[in-house]
Amino acid sequence: MGLADKAKNVAQDAKGKAKEVVGDVTGNDSLRNEGKADQGKSSLKQAGENIKDAFRD
């Protein structure tokens, strides 16, 4: 996996966690759910990159 892709995935995950926390604190369910969705997308991208890396080796 490229370093840039890793950084993007980590940034998306961190952004999702932040949204989730802010949504919890403010009682904004929409923002909390959006944060969870961002984290899920990041995890899926990470898994896809890991699979690509496994086939390259």
Residue, then its C-alpha position, 0 to 999 in steps of 0.5 A: m500500500g502506498l504511503a499516501d493511501k495509508a495517510k488518507n485512510v488514517a485521516q478519514d478514520a480520525k475524522g470519522k472518530a471526531k465526528e462521532v464524538v462531536g455527535d455524541v457530545t451534542g446529541n446530533d445522531s446524524l453527525r454521529n452516524e456520519g462519523k461511524a460511516d466514515q470509519g467504516k469506509s476507511s476500514l473497507k479501503q484499508a482491507g482492500e489495500n491489504i488484499k492488493d498488497a498480499f497479491r503483490d508479494 
